């Protein structure tokens, strides 16, 4: 699967393109801006892009009005065809946000229910409608909204007409834009039968079509298996990544990784490929949440070195800051142009190391050295062995362990490393040591 060897870049299009929050109906060809960023993405080492919602919606994209029309604030379908063509020509796969749990109040079939009530042919398109109740919109009917949000009307995924409509929409995206995969919004809410249908259907359209689900808690294997999703968002490790640095307790993240991918038979996700991230469009940017800015390169090294598929959120590659307390729009801004700095350069090196290493893409996970402020873990396949080393301390550290060989090359810097007399890790440093056989 191509995704397992990829580095993803996430863009929230409505924010990235500077679209107004409310859908004002005015056509602007903003999505073409993405093509201007392709050289930046390539320089960064990106070979897959994940677009947050970009189809016609009421406001923020997750309240869909029309699954087969690019949001007018972003442009036309023809505009997005040009963007996808340019991305593919530059070796970048395209993954869209599949928002299948709910729709916006502006969705045509729901508008029909509001107009025609019991007489609408679409009443059963929605999870539960009670014409004897009401909502905070005072429509004279009650319906189920996602987590109590009545601007997000829950679809009835047990209705064959709804399922067929969604599957046909996916086929439309493949036919029109040649997309390569989907990220399923709130996958943990979706009917499992629908997810199985989606996997079978998309695989018939494209054998290597990639499905990743937004999962927060619980056992990801419920939806991530050979019949359903290829991958899930690794929220379980998201907090551990930054809090391990903030508390100077790397035991936290390494123990999570051992639980997920370690050598024991009981580990949860051995051999699987979760989507790894240090921030995204829903959470505080990593540069704002880390207490020590010198840990910023190190948290990316950990995210790229651990098992999984790394995903970089636009703007964070140069250390952009934003706090969740400022509201979602602050997390999803427009930038006039990309910035290139030392952090961007560092991430580009991590990306090249990751993409070119069988061990970092597919290797097993074993902890080798672990202290509060340092960790070294092994990623290993039959062909390759890489040691990922992190020193989060402000002092140099010399690790003493049996490396199993005398020499290695650092995949990040290209420098040779000699294990004789211990392994020196300078203050605030990371290394990907590829071991000589």
C-alpha positions as CSV (number, residue, x, y, z in Angstrom):
1,X,0.0,0.0,0.0
2,X,1.5,3.3,-1.1
3,X,0.2,5.1,2.0
4,X,2.5,3.1,4.3
5,X,5.5,4.6,2.5
6,X,4.2,8.2,2.4
7,X,4.5,11.4,4.3
8,X,1.2,13.3,4.4
9,X,0.4,17.0,4.4
10,X,-2.9,18.2,5.7
11,X,-4.6,21.3,4.4
12,X,-7.9,22.7,5.7
13,X,-9.0,24.3,2.4
14,X,-11.5,26.8,3.5
15,X,-9.0,28.3,6.0
16,X,-5.9,27.8,3.8
17,X,-7.6,29.6,0.9
18,X,-9.0,32.5,3.1
19,X,-12.7,31.7,2.4
20,X,-15.4,33.5,4.4
21,X,-16.8,31.3,7.3
22,X,-20.4,31.6,6.1
23,X,-21.2,30.3,2.6
24,X,-22.1,33.6,0.9
25,X,-22.7,31.9,-2.5
26,X,-20.1,34.0,-4.2
27,X,-17.9,32.0,-6.6
28,X,-14.2,32.5,-6.0
29,X,-11.5,30.3,-7.6
30,X,-9.5,30.1,-4.4
31,X,-8.6,26.3,-4.5
32,X,-6.1,27.0,-7.3
33,X,-3.8,28.5,-4.6
34,X,-2.9,24.9,-3.7
35,X,-0.9,24.5,-6.9
36,X,1.3,27.4,-5.9
37,X,2.3,25.4,-2.8
38,X,3.3,22.3,-4.7
39,X,7.0,23.2,-4.9
40,X,7.0,23.8,-1.2
41,X,5.4,20.4,-0.5
42,X,7.9,18.6,-2.8
43,X,10.8,20.4,-1.1
44,X,9.3,19.3,2.3
45,X,9.2,15.7,1.1
46,X,5.5,15.3,0.9
47,X,4.0,12.7,-1.4
48,X,0.4,12.6,-0.2
49,X,-2.0,15.3,0.7
50,X,-5.1,15.1,2.9
51,X,-7.7,17.8,2.3
52,X,-10.2,18.5,5.0
53,X,-13.7,19.1,3.7
54,X,-14.0,21.0,0.4
55,X,-17.5,20.2,-0.9
56,X,-20.4,22.6,-0.7
57,X,-21.3,23.3,2.9
58,X,-23.1,25.7,5.2
59,X,-20.0,27.0,7.0
60,X,-17.0,25.0,8.2
61,X,-17.1,22.1,5.6
62,X,-18.4,19.4,7.9
63,X,-22.0,20.5,7.4
64,X,-22.2,19.3,3.7
65,X,-24.9,20.7,1.4
66,X,-23.8,18.9,-1.8
67,X,-21.4,16.0,-2.0
68,X,-20.7,16.4,-5.7
69,X,-19.9,20.1,-5.9
70,X,-16.8,21.9,-4.8
71,X,-17.7,24.6,-2.3
72,X,-18.4,27.8,-4.2
73,X,-16.1,29.7,-1.9
74,X,-13.3,27.5,-3.2
75,X,-14.2,27.4,-6.9
76,X,-15.6,24.9,-9.4
77,X,-15.2,21.2,-9.9
78,X,-13.0,22.1,-12.9
79,X,-10.7,24.1,-10.7
80,X,-10.3,21.1,-8.4
81,X,-9.6,18.8,-11.3
82,X,-6.7,21.1,-12.3
83,X,-5.4,20.9,-8.7
84,X,-5.6,17.2,-8.5
85,X,-4.0,16.8,-11.9
86,X,-1.1,19.0,-10.9
87,X,-0.6,17.2,-7.6
88,X,-0.6,13.8,-9.4
89,X,1.8,15.1,-12.0
90,X,4.2,15.9,-9.1
91,X,3.9,12.5,-7.5
92,X,1.5,13.6,-4.7
93,X,-1.5,11.3,-3.9
94,X,-4.9,12.9,-3.0
95,X,-7.0,11.9,0.0
96,X,-10.3,13.7,0.7
97,X,-12.4,14.0,3.9
98,X,-15.4,11.7,3.7
99,X,-18.0,13.2,6.0
100,X,-20.6,10.4,6.0
101,X,-22.0,10.5,9.5
102,X,-23.9,13.8,9.1
103,X,-24.8,16.6,6.7
104,X,-25.6,20.3,7.0
105,X,-29.1,21.7,7.3
106,X,-28.6,23.0,3.8
107,X,-28.4,19.5,2.4
108,X,-31.1,19.2,-0.3
109,X,-33.0,16.1,1.1
110,X,-33.1,17.7,4.6
111,X,-34.4,20.9,3.2
112,X,-37.1,18.8,1.5
113,X,-38.0,17.3,4.9
114,X,-38.3,20.8,6.4
115,X,-40.6,21.8,3.6
116,X,-42.8,18.7,3.2
117,X,-42.5,17.1,6.7
118,X,-44.1,13.7,6.7
119,X,-44.8,13.9,3.0
120,X,-41.1,14.1,2.1
121,X,-39.6,11.0,0.4
122,X,-36.4,11.7,2.4
123,X,-37.7,11.3,5.9
124,X,-35.9,8.0,6.4
125,X,-32.6,9.4,5.0
126,X,-31.9,10.7,8.5
127,X,-31.2,8.8,11.7
128,X,-34.2,9.9,13.8
129,X,-36.8,12.5,13.0
130,X,-39.6,13.2,15.4
131,X,-42.3,15.5,14.1
132,X,-43.7,15.9,17.6
133,X,-40.5,17.4,18.9
134,X,-38.4,20.5,18.2
135,X,-34.7,21.7,18.1
136,X,-33.0,24.9,18.9
137,X,-33.7,26.0,15.2
138,X,-37.5,25.8,16.1
139,X,-38.4,23.9,13.0
140,X,-41.3,22.1,14.6
141,X,-39.5,18.8,14.5
142,X,-36.6,17.0,16.3
143,X,-33.8,15.2,14.8
144,X,-30.5,13.7,16.0
145,X,-27.5,16.0,15.5
146,X,-23.9,14.8,15.9
147,X,-23.0,15.2,19.7
148,X,-26.0,17.5,20.1
149,X,-25.0,19.9,17.3
150,X,-28.2,20.5,15.3
151,X,-26.3,22.0,12.4
152,X,-24.9,18.5,11.8
153,X,-27.9,16.3,10.9
154,X,-27.2,12.6,11.4
155,X,-27.6,10.4,8.3
156,X,-29.3,7.0,8.4
157,X,-26.6,4.6,7.2
158,X,-29.0,1.7,7.4
159,X,-31.0,3.2,4.5
160,X,-30.0,1.6,1.2
161,X,-30.8,4.8,-0.7
162,X,-28.4,6.8,1.5
163,X,-25.7,4.2,1.3
164,X,-26.0,4.1,-2.5
165,X,-26.0,7.9,-2.7
166,X,-22.7,8.1,-0.7
167,X,-21.0,5.3,-2.6
168,X,-22.0,6.9,-5.9
169,X,-20.6,10.2,-4.6
170,X,-17.3,8.5,-3.9
171,X,-17.3,7.0,-7.4
172,X,-17.9,10.5,-8.7
173,X,-14.8,11.8,-6.9
174,X,-12.7,9.0,-8.3
175,X,-14.0,9.6,-11.8
176,X,-13.8,13.4,-11.7
177,X,-10.7,13.9,-9.6
178,X,-8.9,10.6,-9.6
179,X,-8.6,10.6,-5.8
180,X,-6.5,8.0,-4.1
181,X,-8.2,7.7,-0.7
182,X,-10.5,9.0,2.0
183,X,-10.2,10.1,5.6
184,X,-13.5,9.2,7.3
185,X,-14.7,11.9,9.7
186,X,-15.8,10.6,13.1
187,X,-15.3,7.1,11.9
188,X,-16.0,5.8,15.4
189,X,-19.6,6.9,14.9
190,X,-20.1,5.1,11.6
191,X,-22.1,1.9,11.1
192,X,-19.7,-0.9,10.7
193,X,-21.7,-2.5,7.9
194,X,-21.4,0.8,6.0
195,X,-17.6,0.8,6.5
196,X,-17.3,-2.7,5.2
197,X,-19.4,-1.8,2.1
198,X,-17.2,1.3,1.6
199,X,-14.0,-0.8,1.7
200,X,-15.3,-3.4,-0.8
201,X,-16.6,-0.7,-3.1
202,X,-13.6,1.6,-3.1
203,X,-11.3,-1.4,-3.6
204,X,-13.3,-2.3,-6.7
205,X,-12.8,1.3,-8.0
206,X,-9.0,1.3,-7.2
207,X,-7.2,-1.7,-5.8
208,X,-4.9,0.5,-3.7
209,X,-7.6,3.0,-2.5
210,X,-6.7,4.1,1.0
211,X,-9.1,4.4,3.9
212,X,-8.1,6.0,7.2
213,X,-10.6,6.7,10.0
214,X,-10.8,9.4,12.6
215,X,-10.5,7.3,15.8
216,X,-10.1,8.8,19.3
217,X,-10.3,6.1,22.0
218,X,-10.9,2.4,22.3
219,X,-9.6,-0.5,20.2
220,X,-8.8,0.8,16.7
221,X,-9.0,-2.8,15.5
222,X,-12.8,-2.6,15.6
223,X,-12.7,-0.6,12.4
224,X,-9.1,-1.1,11.3
225,X,-8.8,-4.5,9.7
226,X,-8.7,-6.4,6.4
227,X,-12.4,-5.8,5.8
228,X,-12.7,-2.2,6.8
229,X,-10.1,0.6,7.3
230,X,-6.4,0.4,6.4
231,X,-5.5,2.9,9.1
232,X,-6.7,5.1,11.9
233,X,-5.6,8.4,13.5
234,X,-3.3,7.7,16.4
235,X,-4.9,9.9,19.0
236,X,-3.8,7.5,21.6
237,X,-0.2,8.6,21.1
238,X,-1.0,12.3,20.2
239,X,-1.1,13.5,23.8
240,X,1.9,11.3,24.8
241,X,4.0,12.8,22.1
242,X,3.9,16.3,23.5
243,X,3.3,15.6,27.2
244,X,6.4,13.3,27.3
245,X,8.5,16.3,26.4
246,X,6.6,18.8,28.6
247,X,6.9,16.5,31.7
248,X,10.4,15.2,30.6
249,X,9.1,11.7,30.9
250,X,9.7,9.8,27.7
251,X,8.5,6.6,29.5
252,X,4.9,7.8,28.7
253,X,5.2,7.7,24.9
254,X,7.5,4.7,24.7
255,X,5.2,2.7,26.9
256,X,2.3,3.6,24.6
257,X,4.3,2.6,21.6
258,X,5.2,-0.7,23.3
259,X,1.5,-1.3,24.0
260,X,0.7,-0.6,20.4
261,X,3.6,-2.1,18.4
262,X,6.0,-3.8,20.8
263,X,7.5,-7.3,20.6
264,X,5.0,-9.0,22.9
265,X,2.2,-11.2,21.4
266,X,-0.5,-9.1,23.1
267,X,0.4,-5.8,21.5
268,X,-2.6,-4.2,19.7
269,X,-1.4,-3.0,16.3
270,X,1.7,-4.8,15.4
271,X,2.3,-4.7,11.7
272,X,-0.4,-2.0,11.2
273,X,0.1,1.6,10.1
274,X,-1.7,4.3,12.1
275,X,-1.7,7.9,11.0
276,X,0.8,9.8,13.3
277,X,0.5,13.5,14.0
278,X,1.7,16.2,16.4
279,X,-1.2,18.5,15.6
280,X,-4.0,19.0,13.2
281,X,-7.0,21.3,12.4
282,X,-8.8,20.4,15.7
283,X,-6.1,20.8,18.3
284,X,-3.6,23.4,19.6
285,X,-0.5,23.7,17.3
286,X,2.5,21.9,18.5
287,X,4.7,25.0,18.7
288,X,2.1,26.5,21.1
289,X,1.8,23.4,23.3
290,X,5.4,22.5,23.9
291,X,7.0,24.2,26.9
292,X,10.5,24.2,25.3
293,X,10.8,25.2,21.7
294,X,14.0,23.2,21.4
295,X,11.9,20.1,21.7
296,X,10.1,21.0,18.4
297,X,12.5,19.2,16.1
298,X,12.6,16.3,18.5
299,X,8.9,15.7,18.6
300,X,8.9,15.5,14.8
301,X,11.8,13.1,14.8
302,X,9.8,10.9,17.2
303,X,6.6,11.1,15.1
304,X,8.6,10.2,11.9
305,X,10.6,7.5,13.7
306,X,7.8,5.6,15.4
307,X,5.6,3.1,13.6
308,X,3.0,4.8,11.5
309,X,2.3,7.3,8.6
310,X,3.5,10.8,9.6
311,X,1.2,13.7,8.7
312,X,2.3,17.4,8.8
313,X,-0.4,20.1,9.3
314,X,0.1,23.1,7.0
315,X,2.0,25.9,8.7
316,X,3.3,23.8,11.5
317,X,6.4,22.8,9.5
318,X,7.8,26.3,10.1
319,X,6.6,26.5,13.8
320,X,3.3,28.5,13.4
321,X,1.5,29.0,16.7
322,X,-2.2,28.9,17.6
323,X,-4.1,27.8,20.6
324,X,-7.4,25.9,20.6
325,X,-8.8,28.4,23.2
326,X,-8.7,31.0,20.5
327,X,-11.3,29.1,18.5
328,X,-11.1,26.8,15.5
329,X,-10.6,29.7,12.9
330,X,-7.3,30.5,14.7
331,X,-6.2,26.9,14.0
332,X,-7.1,27.1,10.3
333,X,-5.6,30.3,9.0
334,X,-4.7,31.6,5.6
335,X,-1.0,32.1,4.8
336,X,0.1,34.3,1.9
337,X,3.0,32.0,1.1
338,X,4.8,29.1,2.8
339,X,7.8,29.8,5.1
340,X,11.1,27.8,4.9
341,X,13.3,27.8,7.9
342,X,15.4,25.4,10.0
343,X,12.4,23.4,11.2
344,X,11.1,23.0,7.6
345,X,14.6,21.8,6.5
346,X,14.7,19.4,9.4
347,X,11.3,17.9,8.6
348,X,12.3,17.5,4.9
349,X,15.3,15.4,6.0
350,X,13.0,13.3,8.3
351,X,10.6,12.8,5.4
352,X,13.4,11.6,3.0
353,X,14.7,9.3,5.7
354,X,11.3,7.9,6.4
355,X,10.3,7.3,2.7
356,X,13.6,5.7,1.9
357,X,13.8,3.2,4.8
358,X,12.1,-0.2,4.9
359,X,12.7,-0.3,8.6
360,X,11.0,3.0,9.3
361,X,8.1,2.1,7.0
362,X,7.5,-1.5,8.0
363,X,9.9,-2.4,10.8
364,X,9.1,-3.9,14.2
365,X,9.4,-1.8,17.4
366,X,11.7,-2.6,20.4
367,X,12.8,-0.3,23.2
368,X,16.6,-0.3,23.6
369,X,17.4,2.6,26.0
370,X,14.8,4.5,28.0
371,X,15.3,7.2,30.7
372,X,13.1,10.2,31.5
373,X,15.0,12.4,29.1
374,X,16.4,10.0,26.5
375,X,15.1,7.1,24.4
376,X,16.5,4.8,21.8
377,X,14.3,2.3,20.0
378,X,14.8,-0.1,17.2
379,X,12.9,-0.4,14.0
380,X,13.8,-3.6,12.2
381,X,12.9,-5.6,9.1
382,X,14.8,-8.6,7.6
383,X,16.6,-6.2,5.3
384,X,17.3,-3.2,7.5
385,X,17.8,-2.1,11.1
386,X,17.4,1.5,12.3
387,X,17.9,2.9,15.8
388,X,15.9,6.0,16.5
389,X,17.6,8.1,19.3
390,X,16.2,11.1,21.1
391,X,17.9,13.3,23.7
392,X,15.4,15.8,25.2
393,X,17.9,17.1,27.8
394,X,19.9,20.3,27.6
395,X,23.0,18.3,28.4
396,X,24.9,15.8,26.2
397,X,24.2,12.2,26.9
398,X,26.3,9.1,26.3
399,X,24.3,5.9,25.9
400,X,25.9,2.5,26.6
401,X,24.3,-0.5,25.1
402,X,25.1,-3.4,22.8
403,X,24.5,-1.9,19.3
404,X,25.2,-5.3,17.7
405,X,27.7,-3.6,15.3
406,X,30.4,-1.0,15.3
407,X,29.2,1.5,12.7
408,X,26.1,3.2,11.4
409,X,25.0,6.1,9.2
410,X,22.5,8.7,10.4
411,X,19.7,8.8,7.8
412,X,18.9,12.4,8.8
413,X,22.3,14.0,8.4
414,X,24.2,11.4,6.4
415,X,27.0,11.4,9.0
416,X,28.7,8.2,10.0
417,X,28.4,7.0,13.6
418,X,30.8,4.9,15.6
419,X,29.3,2.9,18.5
420,X,32.8,2.3,20.1
421,X,33.0,3.6,23.6
422,X,29.3,4.5,23.8
423,X,26.9,6.6,21.7
424,X,27.1,10.4,22.2
425,X,23.8,12.2,21.9
426,X,24.3,16.0,22.0
427,X,21.8,18.1,23.9
428,X,18.4,18.4,22.2
429,X,19.3,16.1,19.4
430,X,17.8,13.2,17.4
431,X,19.3,10.6,15.1
432,X,18.1,7.7,12.8
433,X,21.1,5.4,12.9
434,X,21.0,2.8,10.1
435,X,23.1,-0.1,11.3
436,X,25.7,-1.7,9.1
437,X,25.1,-5.4,8.6
